[in-house]
Amino acid sequence: MNSLLTCPFQWFINDYIGLRMPPATNVPTGNQMYGTLAHKVVEELLKESNDWLPEAAAKRAGALFDDLVLKMAAELLLDGQGATRDRIRNTLCEAVRGLFEEIKSKNLTVVGTEHECTSSFNGQDFFGKIDILLKDSSGKDVVFDMKWSSETYLHEDLKKNNALQLATYTWLLDPTRFNVDCKYFLFPSKQFLGSEEPDWEGLWRRAVETFGIRLGQMAAGYLERGFAEEKELKEKPPQDSLPLTKRATCNFCHFGTLCGREGEEEA
């Protein structure tokens, strides 16, 4: 849904037509690789127990990292990568300690990891997968969405009430009241990031309205390209006024040549 709202061109090529790049071009590296490995470590931890003490969880996370690094982040085993490997390992272990300190201090109960939620949207099945689903002492749903990234763009989305991923989880879990505590957990900074006064329902309604506009554009034969930076949005506003505008995920898109972005950047 995010790609359809932010870049209908990317959605059409990737999701509608189903054009795929060769598997070799999609091997994660850098922060994406670290994030995938960190997610797996936490997933395995919570499979073993949902009641870890913080120190024990950090120690076990290190052992799991050592077990999984060959399969999921083999480049960290190359000559000259020892310092980077140790840094990523230490960061992960400290982050896991902080994660379970939060769970313990807030008296949260882990319901599941990689928790699948389903609903129906626009006549189609709608699926979402929550990194960690918990409940507080009152029974309220709590969502932790884990990221291996800096807080800059996430903080910007929260400030503008544009954190669509969190709003989507809220809709999936509580579509009438939107009463869910959602926040990001950032591995590199070992901290949580959330909104003090979230309006998940308002954000979801803006997304639904924008979805309708995008479908109307495509029905009329217009396939809009998303924008990568705010300045681009100011220089060339969308054809129609959109209730929700977000930057597209151009950095992770393989179709820049088709939409013309790569040619523009080279020029």
C-alpha positions as CSV (number, residue, x, y, z in Angstrom):
1,M,0.0,0.0,0.0
2,N,2.8,2.4,0.8
3,S,4.3,2.1,-2.6
4,L,1.0,2.7,-4.3
5,L,0.4,5.9,-2.3
6,T,4.0,7.3,-2.6
7,C,4.9,6.1,-6.1
8,P,2.2,4.5,-8.3
9,F,4.9,3.9,-11.0
10,Q,6.9,1.7,-8.6
11,W,3.7,-0.1,-7.4
12,F,2.6,-0.8,-11.0
13,I,6.0,-2.2,-12.1
14,N,6.7,-4.2,-9.0
15,D,3.4,-5.3,-7.6
16,Y,0.9,-5.1,-10.5
17,I,3.0,-6.3,-13.4
18,G,5.3,-8.3,-11.1
19,L,8.6,-7.3,-12.7
20,R,11.4,-8.7,-10.5
21,M,15.2,-8.3,-10.5
22,P,17.5,-11.3,-10.4
23,P,17.9,-12.6,-6.8
24,A,21.6,-11.7,-6.9
25,T,20.7,-8.0,-7.1
26,N,18.6,-8.2,-3.9
27,V,21.2,-9.6,-1.5
28,P,21.0,-7.2,1.5
29,T,24.1,-5.4,2.6
30,G,24.9,-2.6,5.0
31,N,22.1,-1.4,7.3
32,Q,19.6,-3.6,5.5
33,M,21.7,-6.6,6.2
34,Y,22.3,-5.7,9.8
35,G,18.6,-5.1,10.3
36,T,17.6,-8.4,8.8
37,L,20.1,-10.2,11.1
38,A,19.0,-8.2,14.2
39,H,15.3,-9.0,13.5
40,K,16.2,-12.7,13.3
41,V,18.1,-12.6,16.5
42,V,15.2,-11.1,18.4
43,E,12.8,-13.5,16.7
44,E,14.9,-16.5,17.8
45,L,15.2,-15.0,21.3
46,L,11.4,-14.8,21.7
47,K,10.9,-18.2,20.3
48,E,13.0,-19.5,23.1
49,S,11.3,-17.5,25.8
50,N,9.1,-14.4,26.1
51,D,10.3,-13.6,29.7
52,W,14.0,-12.8,29.3
53,L,15.9,-10.9,31.9
54,P,17.7,-8.1,30.1
55,E,21.3,-9.3,30.9
56,A,20.5,-12.9,29.9
57,A,18.8,-11.7,26.7
58,A,21.9,-9.6,25.7
59,K,24.2,-12.5,26.3
60,R,22.1,-14.9,24.3
61,A,21.8,-12.4,21.5
62,G,25.5,-12.4,21.2
63,A,25.6,-16.2,20.8
64,L,22.8,-16.1,18.3
65,F,24.6,-13.4,16.3
66,D,27.7,-15.7,16.2
67,D,25.5,-18.6,15.0
68,L,23.7,-16.6,12.3
69,V,26.3,-14.3,10.9
70,L,27.7,-16.8,8.5
71,K,24.2,-17.4,7.0
72,M,22.9,-13.9,7.0
73,A,25.9,-11.5,7.0
74,A,28.9,-13.4,5.7
75,E,30.6,-10.2,4.5
76,L,31.3,-9.4,8.1
77,L,33.6,-12.5,8.2
78,L,35.8,-11.2,5.4
79,D,39.4,-10.1,6.2
80,G,39.4,-6.6,7.5
81,Q,35.9,-6.7,8.8
82,G,36.7,-7.7,12.3
83,A,36.2,-4.3,13.9
84,T,32.9,-3.8,12.0
85,R,31.7,-7.2,13.0
86,D,32.5,-6.5,16.7
87,R,30.8,-3.1,16.5
88,I,27.6,-4.5,15.0
89,R,27.6,-7.4,17.5
90,N,28.1,-5.1,20.5
91,T,25.4,-2.7,19.2
92,L,23.0,-5.5,18.8
93,C,23.6,-6.9,22.3
94,E,23.2,-3.5,24.0
95,A,20.1,-2.8,22.0
96,V,18.6,-6.2,23.0
97,R,19.4,-5.4,26.7
98,G,17.5,-2.1,26.3
99,L,14.6,-3.7,24.5
100,F,14.0,-6.2,27.4
101,E,14.6,-3.5,30.0
102,E,11.7,-1.6,28.5
103,I,9.5,-4.7,28.4
104,K,10.3,-5.5,32.1
105,S,10.0,-1.9,33.4
106,K,6.6,-1.3,31.6
107,N,5.3,-4.8,32.7
108,L,4.6,-5.8,29.2
109,T,3.7,-9.3,28.0
110,V,5.0,-10.5,24.7
111,V,2.2,-11.9,22.6
112,G,4.3,-12.8,19.6
113,T,7.0,-11.9,17.1
114,E,6.6,-11.6,13.4
115,H,2.9,-11.6,14.3
116,E,0.6,-11.8,11.2
117,C,-2.6,-9.8,11.1
118,T,-5.2,-10.0,8.3
119,S,-8.1,-7.8,7.3
120,S,-10.0,-6.8,4.2
121,F,-9.4,-3.5,2.4
122,N,-11.0,-2.4,-0.9
123,G,-12.4,-5.9,-1.4
124,Q,-8.9,-7.5,-1.1
125,D,-7.2,-9.4,1.6
126,F,-4.8,-7.2,3.6
127,F,-1.9,-8.6,5.4
128,G,0.5,-7.1,7.9
129,K,3.4,-8.6,10.0
130,I,4.2,-7.0,13.3
131,D,7.8,-7.3,14.6
132,I,6.8,-7.6,18.3
133,L,3.2,-7.5,19.5
134,L,2.8,-7.1,23.3
135,K,0.1,-6.2,25.8
136,D,0.3,-3.9,28.8
137,S,-1.2,-4.6,32.2
138,S,-4.6,-3.2,31.1
139,G,-4.8,-5.5,28.0
140,K,-4.0,-2.7,25.5
141,D,-2.1,-3.7,22.4
142,V,1.5,-2.5,22.2
143,V,3.6,-2.7,19.0
144,F,7.4,-2.4,18.6
145,D,8.5,-1.9,15.0
146,M,12.3,-2.6,14.9
147,K,14.6,-0.6,12.6
148,W,18.3,-0.6,12.0
149,S,18.4,3.0,10.9
150,S,18.9,6.6,12.1
151,E,16.0,8.4,13.7
152,T,16.0,11.3,11.3
153,Y,13.4,10.3,8.7
154,L,11.3,8.3,11.2
155,H,11.2,11.3,13.5
156,E,10.1,13.5,10.6
157,D,7.3,11.1,9.7
158,L,6.1,11.0,13.3
159,K,6.2,14.8,13.6
160,K,4.1,15.2,10.4
161,N,1.8,12.4,11.5
162,N,2.9,10.4,8.4
163,A,4.1,7.2,10.1
164,L,1.8,5.1,7.9
165,Q,3.3,1.7,8.9
166,L,2.4,2.3,12.5
167,A,-1.1,3.6,11.6
168,T,-1.6,0.4,9.5
169,Y,-0.8,-1.8,12.4
170,T,-3.2,0.2,14.6
171,W,-6.0,-0.3,12.1
172,L,-5.3,-4.0,11.8
173,L,-5.4,-4.5,15.6
174,D,-8.2,-2.0,16.5
175,P,-10.1,-0.7,13.4
176,T,-12.8,1.1,15.4
177,R,-10.9,2.9,18.2
178,F,-7.3,2.8,16.9
179,N,-6.3,2.5,20.6
180,V,-2.8,0.9,20.2
181,D,0.5,2.0,21.5
182,C,2.9,1.9,18.5
183,K,6.5,2.9,18.5
184,Y,9.8,2.3,16.7
185,F,12.7,0.6,18.3
186,L,16.0,1.7,16.8
187,F,18.9,-0.7,17.1
188,P,21.8,1.7,16.4
189,S,20.7,4.3,19.0
190,K,19.2,1.6,21.3
191,Q,16.1,3.8,21.9
192,F,12.4,3.9,21.3
193,L,10.8,6.5,19.1
194,G,7.1,7.3,19.2
195,S,4.6,10.1,19.0
196,E,3.4,11.9,22.1
197,E,0.0,12.6,20.6
198,P,-0.5,10.2,17.7
199,D,-3.5,10.5,15.5
200,W,-3.5,7.0,13.9
201,E,-7.1,7.2,12.9
202,G,-6.7,10.5,11.1
203,L,-3.6,9.3,9.3
204,W,-5.3,6.1,8.2
205,R,-8.2,8.0,6.8
206,R,-5.8,10.3,4.9
207,A,-4.2,7.2,3.5
208,V,-7.5,5.7,2.4
209,E,-8.5,9.0,0.7
210,T,-5.1,9.1,-1.1
211,F,-5.6,5.5,-2.1
212,G,-8.8,6.4,-3.8
213,I,-7.2,9.3,-5.7
214,R,-4.4,7.1,-6.9
215,L,-6.8,4.5,-8.2
216,G,-8.7,7.2,-10.0
217,Q,-5.5,8.5,-11.6
218,M,-4.5,5.1,-12.9
219,A,-8.1,4.5,-14.2
220,A,-7.7,7.7,-16.2
221,G,-4.4,6.4,-17.6
222,Y,-2.1,8.5,-15.4
223,L,0.8,6.8,-13.6
224,E,2.6,9.3,-11.3
225,R,6.2,9.0,-10.2
226,G,7.0,9.6,-6.6
227,F,9.4,12.1,-5.2
228,A,12.6,11.3,-3.4
229,E,13.2,14.6,-1.6
230,E,11.1,17.4,-0.2
231,K,12.6,19.9,-2.6
232,E,11.4,17.8,-5.5
233,L,7.9,17.9,-4.2
234,K,8.1,21.7,-4.1
235,E,9.5,22.0,-7.6
236,K,7.0,19.6,-9.1
237,P,3.9,19.1,-7.0
238,P,1.6,16.1,-7.6
239,Q,-1.0,16.4,-10.3
240,D,-3.8,16.2,-7.7
241,S,-3.9,17.5,-4.2
242,L,-3.2,14.5,-1.9
243,P,-4.3,14.2,1.7
244,L,-1.1,12.1,2.4
245,T,2.3,12.9,0.8
246,K,5.4,10.9,1.7
247,R,8.7,10.4,0.1
248,A,9.0,7.3,-2.1
249,T,11.5,4.6,-1.3
250,C,13.7,5.4,-4.3
251,N,16.9,4.3,-2.5
252,F,15.6,0.7,-2.5
253,C,14.0,0.8,-6.0
254,H,15.6,-1.0,-9.0
255,F,13.4,0.8,-11.6
256,G,15.1,4.2,-11.6
257,T,16.0,3.8,-15.3
258,L,12.4,3.1,-16.3
259,C,10.9,6.0,-14.5
260,G,13.7,8.3,-15.7
261,R,15.2,9.2,-12.3
262,E,18.6,7.7,-12.9
263,G,19.0,9.6,-16.1
264,E,18.1,12.9,-14.4
265,E,20.6,12.3,-11.6
266,E,23.4,11.6,-14.1
267,A,22.5,14.8,-16.0
